[in-house]
């Protein structure tokens, strides 16, 4: 019988028995000497270096992440080990937060909360509306598509950008390529970033792209902090030209005293895109299907990288 591991007893209970798999508990904090283990679920939000504690497992082990992002883990894999991400698990929660940050920023919720703390009734003013806004999604994978589906009822004009151009779908007539950004950005009211962190996307939203956004536009980052040039964004915020809402920052966690904390027109949340009640049931369904595939000897879904053998 094949062996697999989950991080703790609660996961064992939630997933339940899987035919053909001996399911064990291992949080990957220390090495495990069990060559029968060919599939190991990495503990959610624990150090990426734990994926190195796999020498005693099967030579073709797959480590299953419970996150969509995988950039921090890839460099710790021993040769022959594959990494699978939890594609689809965080779509709903992250899409909800993207829309929440957008609405909160456009409608001045941070200003109202600060005024409430002071006991001050703010004078009436007209805030930007999501309705009739021109919204650009940079990144149009699963989460980008989920964001688009949630934006549609708000009567926005939606544009989507992926790495290269392709045909559209039920939400957009066409998907533009990253090379089209300089042309597209000047006409957008809201820009939502949801791309993976790779060599190609690190620093993608740089001073040049930010300068292409029109005065008063809103940047929302629910991707990874290093996708956006922090210094360039700070310059735009300090000048009062752009607004921003960030669930991710560079550096992260954002240290005390960092200039982003006091930047005007900025809303910051502490990387909580996937931290919602929607996570657990979707993760359980995802893992059950992966374990079924593992038991049957079928290819596992969402393998994102395999460490090259010497």
C-alpha positions as a printed Julia matrix, in Angstrom:
310×3 Matrix{Float64}:
   0.0    0.0     0.0
   1.19   3.5    -0.8
   1.85   5.86    2.1
   1.14   9.59    2.27
   1.31  12.21    4.99
  -0.82  15.12    6.2
   0.33  17.81    8.65
  -1.78  16.98   11.72
  -4.56  14.88   13.2
  -7.27  17.36   12.19
  -6.38  16.98    8.51
  -6.42  13.21    9.02
  -9.96  13.45   10.44
 -11.23  15.91    7.84
  -9.94  13.95    4.86
 -10.96  10.55    6.23
  -9.85   7.16    4.92
  -8.58   6.97    1.34
  -8.71   3.54   -0.26
  -5.25   2.31   -1.19
  -3.37   4.88    0.91
  -1.87   4.53    4.36
  -2.37   8.08    5.61
   0.11   9.23    8.27
   0.69  12.44   10.24
   3.92  14.37    9.57
   4.38  18.14    9.73
   7.73  18.04    7.88
   9.44  19.96   10.71
  11.95  17.1    11.11
  13.08  14.41    8.64
  10.95  11.29    8.2
  12.53   7.92    7.41
   9.79   6.18    5.4
  10.57   5.39    1.74
   6.94   4.32    1.21
   5.83   7.96    1.46
   5.46   9.31   -2.06
   3.05  12.17   -1.34
   3.43  14.62    1.56
   1.22  17.59    2.35
   3.2   20.61    3.54
   1.86  22.42    6.59
   0.03  25.62    5.68
   1.99  28.83    6.33
   5.09  27.25    7.86
   8.74  27.76    6.78
   9.4   26.85    3.16
  12.67  25.14    4.12
  10.71  22.22    5.59
  10.45  20.73    2.1
  14.15  19.85    2.44
  13.39  17.28    5.19
  12.49  14.57    2.7
  15.64  12.46    2.25
  14.04   9.44    3.92
  10.94   9.47    1.68
  10.44   8.05   -1.82
  12.93   9.26   -4.41
  10.06  10.55   -6.58
   8.19  12.22   -3.72
   5.61  14.92   -4.46
   5.28  17.66   -1.84
   1.81  19.16   -1.84
   1.52  22.81   -0.88
  -1.67  24.26    0.53
  -0.88  27.61   -1.08
  -1.18  28.79   -4.65
   2.24  30.45   -4.5
   5.29  28.22   -4.6
   8.24  30.51   -5.31
   9.64  30.32   -1.75
   9.68  26.51   -1.68
  11.2   25.6    -5.03
  14.79  26.33   -4.03
  14.7   23.91   -1.08
  13.72  20.75   -3.0
  16.16  17.86   -3.18
  16.73  16.37   -6.65
  13.83  14.31   -7.95
  11.2   15.82   -5.67
   8.19  17.51   -7.27
   6.14  20.36   -5.92
   2.38  20.7    -6.43
   0.5   23.86   -5.57
  -3.09  24.15   -4.35
  -4.48  25.64   -7.55
  -8.15  26.4    -7.12
  -8.23  26.18   -3.33
  -7.77  29.92   -2.76
  -9.64  31.26   -5.79
 -12.8   32.18   -3.91
 -11.2   33.8    -0.86
  -8.59  35.74   -2.83
 -11.16  36.97   -5.34
 -13.38  38.13   -2.46
 -10.51  40.09   -0.94
  -9.56  41.66   -4.27
 -13.09  43.0    -4.65
 -13.2   44.02   -0.98
  -9.98  46.02   -1.24
 -11.17  47.64   -4.45
 -14.54  48.69   -3.04
 -13.11  49.8     0.31
 -10.48  51.98   -1.35
 -12.77  53.5    -3.96
 -15.5   54.34   -1.44
 -13.17  55.8     1.18
 -13.7   53.2     3.89
 -10.19  53.68    5.42
 -10.91  57.4     5.85
 -14.28  56.66    7.45
 -12.74  54.15    9.88
 -10.1   56.66   10.96
 -12.8   59.32   11.39
 -14.85  56.9    13.5
 -11.83  56.35   15.76
 -11.68  60.14   16.22
 -15.43  60.44   16.72
 -15.64  62.7    13.67
 -18.51  62.85   11.17
 -16.9   63.47    7.8
 -18.49  65.98    5.41
 -20.22  64.62    2.33
 -18.05  64.07   -0.72
 -18.41  62.13   -3.95
 -16.2   59.05   -3.97
 -15.27  57.02   -7.04
 -17.61  54.14   -7.82
 -16.8   50.64   -8.99
 -19.84  50.83  -11.26
 -18.84  52.14  -14.69
 -15.14  51.89  -13.79
 -12.58  50.57  -16.24
 -10.84  47.68  -14.5
  -7.69  45.93  -15.71
  -6.69  42.51  -14.42
  -2.96  41.79  -14.7
  -2.95  38.0   -14.48
  -5.76  35.88  -15.85
  -5.33  32.4   -14.46
  -7.78  30.7   -12.12
  -7.86  33.47   -9.51
  -7.97  36.19  -12.15
 -10.95  34.46  -13.72
 -12.63  34.23  -10.3
 -12.09  37.96   -9.75
 -13.58  38.7   -13.16
 -16.69  36.68  -12.32
 -17.21  38.69   -9.13
 -16.61  42.02  -10.84
 -19.14  41.41  -13.61
 -22.27  42.25  -11.52
 -20.72  45.62  -10.61
 -21.19  46.85  -14.19
 -17.51  47.46  -14.86
 -15.67  47.62  -18.16
 -13.22  44.74  -17.76
  -9.89  44.15  -19.51
  -7.68  41.11  -18.84
  -3.96  40.65  -19.42
  -1.97  37.41  -19.37
   1.6   36.6   -20.38
   0.57  36.43  -24.03
  -2.53  37.23  -26.04
  -5.28  34.64  -26.35
  -9.0   34.31  -27.01
 -11.51  35.7   -24.55
 -14.2   33.98  -22.5
 -17.55  34.76  -20.88
 -16.08  37.78  -19.04
 -13.77  39.42  -21.58
 -13.85  39.59  -25.36
 -10.13  38.92  -25.58
  -7.12  38.47  -23.29
  -4.27  40.88  -23.97
  -0.56  40.21  -23.46
   1.83  41.81  -20.98
   3.45  43.62  -23.89
   0.18  45.53  -24.34
   0.24  47.05  -20.83
   1.79  50.42  -21.78
  -1.05  50.91  -24.26
  -3.83  49.66  -21.96
  -2.92  51.28  -18.64
  -3.57  54.96  -19.49
  -7.31  54.28  -19.83
  -7.84  52.26  -16.61
  -9.43  53.39  -13.34
  -8.52  50.26  -11.35
  -5.62  47.85  -11.9
  -5.72  44.52  -10.01
  -2.52  42.45   -9.98
  -2.79  38.66   -9.53
   0.23  37.02  -11.16
   2.62  34.41   -9.72
   6.05  35.61   -8.65
   8.55  34.48  -11.28
  11.67  35.95  -12.86
   9.39  37.44  -15.51
   6.99  39.1   -13.06
   9.41  40.33  -10.39
   9.29  44.11  -10.6
   6.74  43.93  -13.43
   4.78  46.9   -12.1
   7.67  49.32  -12.19
   7.97  53.1   -12.34
   7.22  53.11  -16.06
   3.98  51.13  -15.77
   2.85  53.1   -12.72
   3.5   56.33  -14.62
   1.25  55.01  -17.4
  -1.74  54.86  -15.04
  -3.97  57.94  -15.1
  -4.19  60.39  -12.2
  -6.42  59.08   -9.41
  -6.24  55.45  -10.51
  -6.19  52.62   -7.95
  -3.63  49.8    -7.86
  -4.68  46.6    -6.02
  -2.02  43.93   -5.42
  -3.2   40.48   -4.3
  -0.29  38.69   -6.0
   3.15  38.91   -4.37
   4.87  41.98   -2.99
   7.95  41.94   -5.27
   5.73  42.1    -8.37
   5.39  45.83   -7.61
   8.37  48.18   -7.27
   7.84  49.53   -3.73
   9.94  52.65   -4.15
   8.21  53.56   -7.4
   4.79  53.03   -5.82
   5.75  55.13   -2.79
   6.74  57.96   -5.1
   3.33  57.91   -6.79
   1.45  57.68   -3.47
   3.47  60.44   -1.85
   2.79  62.69   -4.83
  -0.92  61.96   -4.36
  -1.25  60.85   -7.97
  -2.31  57.22   -7.38
  -4.08  55.23   -4.66
  -3.28  51.62   -3.74
  -4.57  48.65   -1.77
  -2.01  45.98   -0.94
  -2.55  42.55    0.58
   1.12  41.81   -0.12
   4.16  44.03    0.29
   7.88  44.1    -0.34
   9.31  43.67    2.27
   6.92  41.31    4.02
   5.94  41.31    6.82
   5.98  45.08    6.58
   8.31  46.22    9.41
   7.43  48.96   11.91
   8.36  52.39   10.65
   8.31  51.45    6.97
   7.19  54.32    4.75
   4.27  52.31    3.36
   2.52  52.46    6.75
   2.15  56.22    6.49
   1.79  56.59    2.73
  -1.28  58.6     1.72
  -4.04  56.88   -0.19
  -2.93  53.38    0.84
  -4.88  50.49    2.38
  -2.77  47.55    3.65
  -3.92  44.1     4.76
  -1.41  41.53    6.13
  -1.41  38.92    3.32
  -4.79  37.42    4.18
  -6.04  36.65    0.67
  -6.51  32.95    1.41
  -7.24  33.31    5.12
 -10.98  32.71    5.07
 -13.42  30.0     6.09
 -13.66  29.0     2.43
 -10.14  27.55    2.59
 -10.67  24.37    4.64
 -13.52  22.68    2.75
 -11.94  23.42   -0.61
  -8.57  22.14    0.57
 -10.14  18.91    1.86
 -11.86  18.27   -1.47
  -8.64  19.04   -3.32
  -6.53  16.69   -1.18
  -9.04  13.84   -1.41
  -8.85  14.01   -5.2
  -5.04  14.2    -5.18
  -4.86  11.21   -2.83
  -7.28   9.26   -5.03
  -5.0    9.92   -7.99
  -1.95   8.95   -5.95
  -3.57   5.66   -4.86
  -4.54   4.85   -8.46
  -1.09   5.67   -9.83
  -2.53   8.5   -11.92
  -0.61  11.73  -12.6
  -1.14  14.29   -9.85
  -2.68  17.64  -10.69
  -0.89  20.97  -10.54
   2.75  19.87  -10.47
   4.54  23.22  -10.76
   8.2   22.24  -10.52
  10.4   19.13  -10.24
  13.93  19.49   -8.88
  16.41  18.35  -11.49
  18.44  15.24  -10.67
  22.22  15.49  -10.74
